[in-house]
């Protein structure tokens, strides 16, 4: 766990973005899957997923834009501004098409750029599917949902939605932040959570709107149970992978939420309510609603705890640094002042990843010792 990094200072906008983005991706994927393989028994239930996905994708775009330091420049994530200005100076669209066609900007090496384009493509697919779901039959339904074009649209949208659901976790794991960089399980956890929260939202909206036959809703309920079980297994993998760093995680309030509240509220309680509904011959609607609501609450808690725990760990590190003793070797200054003398490369030999060049093979330099962080 690297404690010598800066806090990215992501606030509630990003927490909500991760949450609603996961729901949108999960709902669209499940709606497309039901429509592709569900047959006549699926009824109108896929429409519910499309109603959920597109508005939430729009909300994702708004949340990301608001989080930028300069929200008016959000479009710089997608296009080269100089090319756009060049095209406009050439009176586009009557001219300047060469410049405008060169404006799209995709930085394959940048997770932010790839994620922005994925969200844009997902928004296009979910928007067209949304238009095709406004009515239960008609020309738009046949064109955007039931034709070969509609099937390709659903397939592409599902793949991109799958990527959107997982890439946020991959983005976190690619950083050097505490917790995020110490486990490969964040992306799979976000993906399984997207499936469970997407299914839960579809079940709630189906219940409220009356769209979707009971048989289709019951099958979707079984899908949500399977998603929750898979999420529980992945969550266990996350905890095992972080066993070495359990204490600093547990020492933060958000860490306690992650370890205790997330599995209890977001996984075990929904499973218990689904089981109670299954055992009850009358299948009381309240059990289904409670299961879905707790699943959504757990998805929100998961994103909050994952994003905020590293900040608290880094805050604890800062507090420790402020109480450090005078630096060694007779150098004057406070503990915080000699933090720069501490290097993550300490103790690594030449040839190892991140090694300091002065650490020649066979002459391993002693590690810097910090009280409380040895």
Phi, psi and omega per residue, in radians:
X1 nan 2.122 -3.098
X2 -1.553 1.977 -3.135
X3 -1.704 0.104 -3.070
X4 -1.932 0.913 -3.138
X5 -2.322 2.851 3.141
X6 -1.578 2.535 3.089
X7 -1.228 2.222 3.121
X8 -1.198 -0.226 3.062
X9 1.023 0.774 3.033
X10 -1.395 2.268 -3.085
X11 -1.776 -2.747 -3.055
X12 -1.161 -0.472 3.111
X13 -1.012 -0.761 -3.103
X14 -1.281 -0.632 3.078
X15 -1.027 -0.845 3.132
X16 -1.137 -0.632 3.110
X17 -1.076 -0.826 3.106
X18 -1.047 -0.675 -3.079
X19 -1.224 -0.975 -3.072
X20 -1.236 -0.530 3.063
X21 -1.099 -0.705 3.091
X22 -1.122 -0.735 3.117
X23 -1.097 -0.787 -3.127
X24 -1.050 -0.819 -3.128
X25 -1.124 -0.775 -3.139
X26 -1.123 -0.737 -3.122
X27 -1.154 -0.737 -3.127
X28 -1.173 -0.762 3.140
X29 -1.053 -0.789 -3.115
X30 -1.192 -0.688 3.117
X31 -1.088 -0.778 3.126
X32 -1.131 -0.719 -3.141
X33 -1.107 -0.755 3.128
X34 -1.095 -0.737 -3.104
X35 -1.227 -0.591 -3.100
X36 -1.330 -0.651 -3.027
X37 -2.138 -0.096 -3.037
X38 -1.321 -0.497 3.139
X39 1.291 -2.891 -3.089
X40 -1.057 -0.485 -3.101
X41 -1.177 -0.309 -3.123
X42 -1.226 -0.420 3.120
X43 1.019 -2.406 -3.122
X44 -1.674 0.152 -3.082
X45 -1.012 -0.656 3.109
X46 -1.004 -0.538 3.118
X47 -0.991 -0.644 -3.113
X48 -1.084 -0.732 3.124
X49 -1.098 -0.693 3.134
X50 -1.220 -0.595 3.068
X51 -1.090 -0.558 -3.119
X52 -1.389 -0.794 -2.942
X53 -1.116 -0.908 -3.005
X54 -1.121 -0.844 3.093
X55 -1.037 -0.636 -3.139
X56 -1.261 -0.562 3.050
X57 -1.125 -0.729 3.066
X58 -1.048 -0.731 3.107
X59 -1.103 -0.659 3.088
X60 -1.028 -0.796 3.120
X61 -1.057 -0.694 3.118
X62 -1.146 -0.775 -3.119
X63 -1.101 -0.745 3.113
X64 -1.141 -0.685 -3.134
X65 -1.152 -0.768 -3.136
X66 -1.111 -0.576 -3.098
X67 -1.262 -0.322 -3.140
X68 -1.198 2.594 3.075
X69 -1.125 -0.581 3.069
X70 -2.145 1.474 -3.074
X71 -1.013 -0.479 -3.108
X72 -1.207 -0.151 -3.119
X73 -1.916 0.412 -3.105
X74 -1.054 -0.540 -3.070
X75 -1.235 -0.206 3.076
X76 -1.159 -0.309 3.102
X77 -1.232 -0.348 -3.015
X78 -1.979 -0.514 -3.043
X79 -2.368 2.793 3.032
X80 -1.457 2.028 -3.054
X81 -1.092 -0.623 -3.106
X82 -1.146 -0.588 3.106
X83 -1.223 -0.665 3.111
X84 -1.121 -0.801 3.116
X85 -1.083 -0.683 3.121
X86 -1.093 -0.763 3.127
X87 -1.133 -0.707 3.132
X88 -1.162 -0.626 3.092
X89 -1.166 -0.399 3.095
X90 -1.663 0.376 3.056
X91 1.084 0.710 3.052
X92 -1.066 2.384 0.290
X93 -1.659 -0.006 3.104
X94 -1.224 -0.326 3.088
X95 -2.720 -3.071 3.084
X96 1.302 0.389 -3.110
X97 -1.206 -0.574 3.113
X98 -1.063 -0.755 3.128
X99 -1.182 -0.728 -3.102
X100 -1.180 -0.639 3.114
X101 -1.188 -0.381 3.081
X102 -1.587 0.056 -3.080
X103 -1.346 -0.654 -3.120
X104 -0.940 2.333 -3.062
X105 -2.151 1.983 3.070
X106 -2.165 1.923 3.089
X107 -1.642 1.757 -3.058
X108 -1.074 -0.435 -3.110
X109 -1.511 -0.109 -3.079
X110 -1.844 2.002 3.094
X111 -1.032 -0.594 3.135
X112 -1.162 -0.737 3.128
X113 -1.162 -0.809 3.126
X114 -1.084 -0.728 3.128
X115 -1.133 -0.659 3.122
X116 -1.126 -0.749 3.119
X117 -1.199 -0.671 3.102
X118 -1.078 -0.727 3.126
X119 -1.149 -0.653 3.115
X120 -1.147 -0.786 3.119
X121 -1.137 -0.717 3.112
X122 -1.107 -0.677 3.095
X123 -1.096 -0.699 3.114
X124 -1.124 -0.833 -3.130
X125 -1.103 -0.816 -3.111
X126 -1.186 -0.547 3.108
X127 -1.159 -0.759 3.116
X128 -1.162 -0.716 3.101
X129 -1.141 -0.600 3.092
X130 -1.083 -0.772 3.103
X131 -1.069 -0.668 3.138
X132 -1.303 -0.139 -3.102
X133 -1.859 -0.002 -3.096
X134 -1.180 -0.504 3.065
X135 -2.140 2.750 -3.140
X136 -1.425 -0.277 3.097
X137 -2.740 2.871 -3.131
X138 2.278 -3.098 -3.074
X139 -1.095 -0.768 -3.112
X140 -1.124 -0.631 3.116
X141 -1.135 -0.814 -3.119
X142 -1.146 -0.670 -3.085
X143 -1.320 -0.816 -2.976
X144 -1.672 -0.117 -3.127
X145 -2.301 -0.615 -3.001
X146 -1.846 -0.227 3.136
X147 -1.478 3.054 3.082
X148 -1.078 -0.602 3.090
X149 -1.120 -0.733 3.121
X150 -1.106 -0.665 3.132
X151 -1.172 -0.738 3.091
X152 -1.102 -0.711 3.115
X153 -1.036 -0.779 3.137
X154 -1.149 -0.683 -3.138
X155 -1.152 -0.837 3.126
X156 -1.106 -0.781 3.140
X157 -1.076 -0.664 3.124
X158 -1.161 -0.754 3.139
X159 -1.118 -0.769 3.137
X160 -1.199 -0.684 3.086
X161 -1.097 -0.699 3.053
X162 -0.996 -0.765 3.125
X163 -1.142 -0.775 -3.127
X164 -1.048 -0.700 -3.118
X165 -1.145 -0.599 -3.052
X166 -1.672 -0.473 -2.967
X167 -1.187 -0.495 3.120
X168 -1.086 -0.714 3.078
X169 -1.181 -0.664 3.082
X170 -1.117 -0.693 3.104
X171 -1.045 -0.748 3.123
X172 -1.133 -0.745 -3.105
X173 -1.160 -0.414 -3.122
X174 -1.401 -0.123 3.123
X175 -1.504 3.113 3.069
X176 -1.905 0.425 3.137
X177 -1.329 2.619 3.057
X178 -0.976 2.558 3.122
X179 1.291 -0.987 -3.076
X180 -1.041 -0.771 -3.041
X181 -1.457 -0.055 -3.029
X182 -1.788 0.095 -3.131
X183 -2.625 2.487 3.061
X184 -1.586 0.122 -2.986
X185 -1.623 -0.039 -3.099
X186 -1.176 -0.805 -3.136
X187 -1.082 -0.860 3.081
X188 -1.049 -0.610 3.129
X189 -1.169 -0.753 3.091
X190 -1.102 -0.636 -3.125
X191 -1.174 -0.831 3.130
X192 -1.164 -0.616 3.085
X193 -1.152 -0.642 3.087
X194 -1.071 -0.715 3.123
X195 -1.118 -0.787 -3.092
X196 -1.225 -0.732 -3.141
X197 -1.267 -0.593 3.068
X198 -1.113 -0.781 3.101
X199 -1.121 -0.713 -3.142
X200 -1.090 -0.737 3.137
X201 -1.156 -0.699 3.092
X202 -1.098 -0.713 3.137
X203 -1.131 -0.723 3.121
X204 -1.115 -0.850 -3.099
X205 -1.172 -0.623 3.077
X206 -1.097 -0.705 3.128
X207 -1.163 -0.725 -3.096
X208 -1.266 -0.659 -3.060
X209 -1.569 -0.341 -3.079
X210 1.334 0.182 3.128
X211 -1.573 2.321 -3.123
X212 1.800 2.240 -3.106
X213 -1.263 2.703 -3.118
X214 -1.011 -0.603 -3.130
X215 -1.124 -0.735 3.127
X216 -1.167 -0.705 3.118
X217 -1.128 -0.626 3.130
X218 -1.166 -0.677 3.090
X219 -1.162 -0.665 3.090
X220 -1.150 -0.601 3.076
X221 -1.071 -0.711 3.103
X222 -1.152 -0.631 3.071
X223 -1.092 -0.725 3.135
X224 -1.130 -0.668 3.093
X225 -1.068 -0.793 3.123
X226 -1.097 -0.706 3.122
X227 -1.116 -0.678 3.132
X228 -1.178 -0.692 3.108
X229 -1.122 -0.750 3.109
X230 -1.126 -0.683 3.101
X231 -1.097 -0.674 3.112
X232 -1.105 -0.730 3.125
X233 -1.135 -0.743 3.124
X234 -1.157 -0.679 3.115
X235 -1.093 -0.690 3.076
X236 -1.077 -0.698 3.071
X237 -1.070 -0.683 3.087
X238 -1.052 -0.831 -3.118
X239 -1.119 -0.712 3.128
X240 -1.108 -0.723 -3.124
X241 -1.174 -0.388 -3.125
X242 -1.812 0.258 -3.061
X243 -1.011 -0.654 -3.118
X244 -1.106 -0.551 -3.065
X245 -1.879 0.397 -3.069
X246 -1.074 -0.702 -3.066
X247 -1.095 -0.913 3.120
X248 -1.081 -0.524 3.080
X249 -1.227 -0.784 -3.111
X250 -1.162 -0.469 -3.101
X251 -1.269 -0.093 3.113
X252 -1.868 2.583 3.092
X253 -1.041 -0.705 3.135
X254 -1.167 -0.583 3.084
X255 -1.111 -0.683 3.089
X256 -1.130 -0.692 3.071
X257 -1.037 -0.762 -3.115
X258 -1.103 -0.787 -3.031
X259 -1.338 -0.630 -3.015
X260 -1.883 -0.972 -2.985
X261 -1.205 -0.701 -3.087
X262 -1.052 -0.932 3.132
X263 -1.181 -0.593 -3.105
X264 -1.221 -0.885 -3.057
X265 -1.372 -0.755 -2.978
X266 -1.584 -0.242 -3.084
X267 -2.208 -0.988 -3.023
X268 -1.215 -0.739 3.124
X269 -1.136 -0.817 3.067
X270 -1.007 -0.734 3.107
X271 -1.073 -0.673 3.131
X272 -1.140 -0.734 3.138
X273 -1.211 -0.673 3.061
X274 -1.083 -0.728 3.119
X275 -1.121 -0.732 3.120
X276 -1.091 -0.698 3.111
X277 -1.171 -0.605 3.132
X278 -1.221 -0.647 -3.125
X279 -1.328 -0.393 -3.140
X280 -1.480 2.084 -3.083
X281 -1.079 -0.529 -3.120
X282 -1.438 -0.222 3.117
X283 0.852 1.157 -3.106
X284 -0.976 2.290 -3.133
X285 -1.021 -0.500 -3.095
X286 -1.076 -0.627 -3.128
X287 -1.159 -0.684 3.101
X288 -1.135 -0.778 -3.133
X289 -1.111 -0.767 3.140
X290 -1.134 -0.713 3.109
X291 -1.049 -0.793 -3.136
X292 -1.154 -0.731 -3.123
X293 -1.138 -0.747 3.116
X294 -1.183 -0.595 3.078
X295 -1.097 -0.733 3.105
X296 -1.165 -0.735 3.114
X297 -1.081 -0.693 3.105
X298 -1.156 -0.655 3.082
X299 -1.093 -0.687 3.101
X300 -1.194 -0.752 3.111
X301 -1.066 -0.677 -3.139
X302 -1.055 -0.885 -3.131
X303 -1.095 -0.743 3.138
X304 -1.073 -0.842 -3.080
X305 -1.169 -0.726 3.136
X306 -1.105 -0.715 -3.076
X307 -1.365 -0.549 -3.013
X308 -1.659 -0.401 -3.125
X309 -1.051 -0.783 3.104
X310 -1.009 -0.650 3.115
X311 -1.060 -0.747 -3.136
X312 -1.196 -0.645 3.090
X313 -1.102 -0.750 3.118
X314 -1.170 -0.592 3.087
X315 -1.140 -0.686 3.068
X316 -1.094 -0.681 3.108
X317 -1.083 -0.750 -3.139
X318 -1.102 -0.679 3.107
X319 -1.117 -0.672 3.129
X320 -1.172 -0.720 -3.134
X321 -1.071 -0.674 -3.099
X322 -1.154 -0.321 -3.139
X323 -1.832 0.194 -3.131
X324 -1.136 2.612 3.091
X325 -1.296 3.120 3.090
X326 -1.022 2.552 -3.094
X327 -1.137 2.744 -3.138
X328 -1.307 3.117 3.066
X329 1.089 0.327 3.053
X330 1.311 0.204 3.141
X331 -1.402 2.185 -3.127
X332 -1.237 2.734 3.071
X333 2.273 2.861 -3.125
X334 -1.425 2.995 3.121
X335 -1.051 -0.697 -3.135
X336 -1.134 -0.546 -3.087
X337 -1.228 -0.533 -3.094
X338 -1.706 0.251 3.061
X339 -1.027 -0.603 -3.133
X340 -1.088 -0.344 3.129
X341 -1.379 -0.165 -3.097
X342 -1.657 2.209 -3.046
X343 -2.198 2.388 3.059
X344 -1.083 -0.279 3.139
X345 -1.387 -0.168 -3.121
X346 -0.957 2.311 3.037
X347 1.528 0.046 3.131
X348 -1.817 2.349 -3.109
X349 -1.439 2.761 3.068
X350 -1.003 2.325 -3.099
X351 1.799 -0.348 3.081
X352 -1.500 2.742 3.130
X353 -1.059 2.258 3.092
X354 1.286 0.296 -3.071
X355 -1.311 2.539 3.007
X356 -1.300 2.332 -3.096
X357 -1.023 -0.440 -3.105
X358 -1.342 -0.231 3.137
X359 -1.457 1.454 -3.101
X360 -1.258 2.642 -3.120
X361 -0.964 2.300 3.124
X362 1.484 -0.078 3.141
X363 -2.230 1.056 -3.090
X364 -1.112 2.190 3.129
X365 -1.349 2.575 3.135
X366 -1.160 2.528 3.087
X367 -1.226 2.526 3.023
X368 -1.185 2.386 -3.132
X369 -1.861 2.233 3.089
X370 -2.104 2.212 -3.139
X371 -0.954 2.158 3.119
X372 1.607 -0.241 -3.111
X373 -2.148 0.300 -3.104
X374 -1.098 nan nan
